[in-house]
Amino acid sequence: MASPKYITNIDKVTQLSQIERDQLRPITDKFVFRVNDYYLNLIDWDDPNDPIRKLVIPNTGELREYGRWDASDEDTNYVVPGCQHKYRTTALLIVSEVCGAYCRYCFRKRLFRNDVKEAMADVTPGIEYISRHPEINNVLLTGGDSLILATSKLRNILEQLRAIEHVKIIRLGSKIPVFNPMRIYEDPDLLQLISEFSSADKRIYVMAHINHPREITAEARKCFEALHKAGAIVVNQTPILKGINDDEKVLGELLDKLSWAGVTPYYFFINRPVAGNSDFVIPLRRAYELVEGAKARTSGLGKRVRLSMSHTSGKIEILAIENGMAYLKYHQSRDDEYGKFMMLECPEDAAWFDDLPGNESYWKKPEKKLAEAVSVNEL
């Protein structure tokens, strides 16, 4: 199969009418646009509410005033340029500002601004930091999309990380398995690279971003199988998104199809309150009910998924929302308060942890670890 053709100009999406393209141009002037013909062919163009379309085709709501550029204050997690260290055992290397697709709900839209530079072509400072911190046993390559990197570039990074004895797990954050699966299963060098560095005691995980069951095509399943045979473990995470997967039948089907393909359902996320994302917002109570309804439709394998918020203070798991109360705990904690239980009033319109009255008593705002890290919220 030929490599898909990438499109970065909304005027080249001929499935849209000229009127639609004219309406969307101001959005693509503010937020970058990128898609490919393989993914465009998954869209039912006769349906204006098609969920695949909403994932990658801009919407006018992106210009609405809403949220913050960096809703989880990631700028405070940088320890050296290009490297974040928020949780004790995990480091993030921001290796790319490019994605296969620029998902319209992206929580890192700030990376695609011309005045922001967080990804580093030279990851040496981050790798040197990781080597000096033996508590870090797993590293996530993210951005952007780690699998958008040339295989030779990826090899260079993996070789350096595998030279650090205490790094046991390397994670590759990517939507490529469903956005351009051919990039993976038609690249023997990439599969060889994974097989070299994913061993019985030091595994490579692919952290896939699959938002809807229709993305799991025959090509995507072929990609999963190639990754499995190479020794990678594939898991999936997706936010619950209004108009895309806010349906318990859809989410249940996603859990089933992932499990059938050997992809572990890992996280359902609450979509972060990021600038441009207002059209995708779902109240916390509704998201909880959708996830519980989806889990009721699937086996125990699908029920492994956790519903969480990636908050400034940590990953907050939503255990239950009943009778106007939210029951939460820290699934990960910036301040080493893992497992801390919280019970807070949950207003009907609450869509984020900060919307819950009394939340401020459970966490404090962080200070920067790296003075020169750009605070995008202040630009």
Residue pairs with C-beta under 8 A, 6 or more apart in sequence:
1 182
1 186
1 219
3 180
3 182
3 183
3 186
4 36
4 37
4 38
4 39
4 180
4 182
5 36
5 37
6 34
6 35
6 36
7 13
7 34
7 35
7 36
7 37
7 40
8 32
8 33
8 34
9 28
9 33
10 16
10 21
10 24
10 25
10 28
10 33
10 58
11 21
11 25
13 21
13 35
13 40
13 57
15 40
15 43
15 45
16 24
16 57
23 60
24 57
24 58
24 60
26 63
27 33
27 58
27 59
27 60
27 62
27 63
28 58
30 62
30 63
30 276
31 58
31 62
31 102
31 104
31 109
31 112
31 276
32 102
32 112
33 58
33 102
34 98
34 99
34 100
34 101
34 102
35 56
35 57
35 101
35 102
36 100
36 101
36 179
36 180
38 179
38 180
38 182
38 219
39 52
39 56
39 101
39 179
39 180
42 52
42 214
42 215
42 217
43 50
43 52
43 53
43 57
44 50
44 52
44 53
45 53
47 53
49 243
51 211
51 212
51 214
51 243
51 244
51 245
51 250
52 212
52 214
52 215
54 104
54 241
54 243
54 244
55 101
55 103
55 104
55 105
55 211
55 212
55 244
56 101
56 102
56 103
56 104
57 104
58 104
59 104
59 279
61 276
61 278
61 279
62 104
62 276
62 277
62 279
63 276
64 276
64 278
64 279
66 273
66 275
66 276
66 277
66 278
67 272
67 273
67 274
67 275
67 276
67 277
67 278
68 273
68 274
68 275
68 377
69 109
69 110
69 113
69 274
69 275
69 376
69 377
69 379
70 110
70 274
70 375
70 376
70 377
71 107
71 272
71 273
71 274
71 352
72 107
72 272
72 310
72 311
72 312
73 312
73 365
73 366
73 377
74 84
74 86
74 108
75 368
75 373
75 374
75 375
75 376
75 377
76 312
76 366
76 367
76 368
76 369
76 373
77 84
77 85
77 86
77 92
77 334
77 366
77 369
78 84
78 118
78 368
78 369
78 370
78 373
79 85
79 129
79 369
79 370
80 125
80 126
80 128
80 129
80 370
81 120
81 125
81 126
81 370
81 372
82 93
82 94
82 95
82 118
82 119
82 120
82 122
82 123
82 125
82 126
83 91
83 92
83 93
83 94
83 120
83 123
83 125
83 126
83 129
83 130
84 91
84 92
84 94
85 91
85 92
85 129
85 133
85 136
85 369
86 92
86 334
87 314
87 332
87 333
87 334
88 135
88 136
88 336
89 135
89 136
89 137
89 138
90 136
90 138
90 139
90 140
91 126
91 129
91 130
91 133
91 136
91 138
91 139
91 140
92 139
92 140
92 142
93 120
93 123
93 126
93 127
93 139
93 140
93 141
93 142
93 157
94 111
94 118
94 119
94 120
94 142
94 143
94 144
95 119
95 120
95 123
95 141
95 142
95 143
95 144
95 146
95 149
95 157
96 119
96 143
96 144
96 145
96 146
96 148
96 149
97 111
97 112
97 118
97 119
97 143
97 144
98 143
98 144
98 145
98 148
99 106
99 143
99 144
99 145
99 148
99 175
100 145
100 147
100 148
100 174
100 175
100 176
100 179
100 180
100 183
101 175
101 179
102 112
103 175
103 209
103 211
104 276
104 277
104 280
105 239
105 241
105 244
105 271
105 277
105 280
106 274
107 271
107 272
107 274
107 277
107 310
108 143
108 144
109 274
109 275
109 276
110 116
110 118
110 275
110 376
111 118
111 119
111 143
111 144
113 376
115 379
116 374
116 376
116 379
117 374
118 374
119 143
119 144
120 126
123 157
123 160
124 160
127 157
127 160
127 161
127 164
130 136
130 139
130 161
130 164
130 167
131 164
134 166
135 166
136 166
136 167
137 166
137 167
137 168
137 169
138 167
138 168
138 169
138 170
138 171
139 161
139 167
139 169
139 170
139 171
140 171
140 173
140 207
141 154
141 157
141 170
141 171
141 172
141 173
142 173
142 207
143 173
145 173
145 174
145 175
145 176
146 154
146 172
146 173
146 174
147 154
147 172
147 174
147 176
147 177
147 183
147 184
147 190
147 206
148 174
148 176
149 157
151 187
151 189
151 190
151 193
154 190
154 193
155 193
158 170
158 193
158 197
158 204
159 197
161 167
161 170
162 170
162 197
162 202
167 202
168 201
168 202
168 203
169 202
169 203
169 204
169 205
170 197
170 202
170 203
170 204
170 205
171 204
171 205
171 206
171 207
172 204
172 205
172 206
172 207
172 232
173 207
173 209
174 206
174 207
174 208
174 209
175 208
175 209
175 210
176 183
176 184
177 184
177 206
177 208
177 210
177 220
177 223
177 224
177 227
177 234
178 208
178 209
178 210
178 215
178 216
178 217
178 220
178 223
181 217
181 219
181 220
181 222
181 223
182 219
182 223
183 190
184 190
184 191
184 223
184 226
184 227
185 191
185 219
185 222
185 223
185 225
185 226
191 226
191 227
191 229
191 230
192 230
194 204
194 227
194 230
194 231
194 232
195 230
195 231
197 204
198 204
198 230
198 231
198 232
198 233
199 231
203 231
203 232
203 233
204 231
204 232
204 233
205 232
205 233
205 234
205 235
206 227
206 232
206 233
206 234
206 235
207 235
207 236
207 237
207 266
208 234
208 235
208 236
208 237
208 263
209 236
209 237
209 238
210 216
210 220
210 236
210 238
210 254
210 258
210 263
211 238
211 239
211 241
211 244
211 245
212 244
212 245
212 250
212 254
213 250
213 253
213 254
213 256
213 257
216 254
216 257
216 258
216 261
220 261
221 261
224 234
224 261
224 262
224 263
225 262
227 234
228 234
228 262
233 264
234 262
234 263
234 264
235 263
235 264
235 265
235 266
236 258
236 263
236 264
236 265
236 266
237 266
237 267
237 268
237 269
238 245
238 254
238 267
238 268
238 269
239 268
239 269
239 270
239 271
239 272
239 280
240 246
240 251
240 268
240 269
240 270
240 271
240 282
240 287
240 290
240 291
240 307
241 271
241 280
241 282
242 279
242 280
242 281
242 282
243 279
243 280
244 280
245 251
245 254
246 282
246 286
246 287
246 290
247 290
248 289
248 290
248 291
248 293
248 294
248 296
248 297
249 294
249 297
250 294
251 268
251 290
251 291
251 293
251 294
252 293
252 294
252 295
252 296
252 297
252 298
252 302
253 297
254 265
254 294
255 265
255 294
255 295
255 297
255 298
255 302
255 303
255 305
256 297
256 298
256 299
256 302
258 264
258 265
258 302
259 265
259 298
259 299
259 301
259 302
264 304
265 301
265 302
265 304
265 305
266 304
266 305
266 306
267 305
267 306
267 307
267 308
268 287
268 291
268 305
268 306
268 307
268 308
269 307
269 308
269 309
269 310
270 282
270 284
270 287
270 307
270 308
270 309
270 318
270 351
270 352
271 277
271 280
271 281
271 282
272 309
272 310
272 352
273 281
273 351
273 352
273 354
281 351
282 290
282 351
283 348
283 349
283 350
283 351
284 318
284 321
284 326
284 346
284 350
284 351
284 352
284 355
285 321
285 346
285 348
285 350
287 307
287 318
288 307
288 318
288 320
288 321
289 321
291 305
291 307
294 302
295 302
295 303
295 305
306 317
306 331
307 317
307 318
308 315
308 316
308 317
308 318
308 331
309 315
309 316
309 318
309 352
309 353
311 352
311 353
311 354
311 363
312 334
312 363
312 365
312 366
313 330
313 333
313 334
313 335
313 353
313 362
313 363
313 364
313 366
314 330
314 331
314 332
314 333
314 334
314 335
314 337
314 338
314 363
315 330
315 331
315 332
315 333
316 328
316 329
316 330
316 331
316 342
316 353
317 328
317 329
317 330
317 331
318 326
318 327
318 328
319 327
319 328
319 329
320 326
320 327
321 327
321 346
324 345
324 346
324 347
325 343
325 344
325 345
325 346
326 342
326 343
326 344
326 345
326 346
326 350
326 356
327 341
327 342
327 343
328 341
328 342
328 343
328 344
328 353
329 339
329 340
329 341
329 342
330 337
330 338
330 339
330 340
330 342
331 338
332 338
333 340
334 366
335 363
335 364
340 362
342 359
342 362
344 356
344 357
344 358
344 359
345 356
345 357
345 358
346 356
347 355
347 356
347 357
349 355
350 356
353 359
368 375
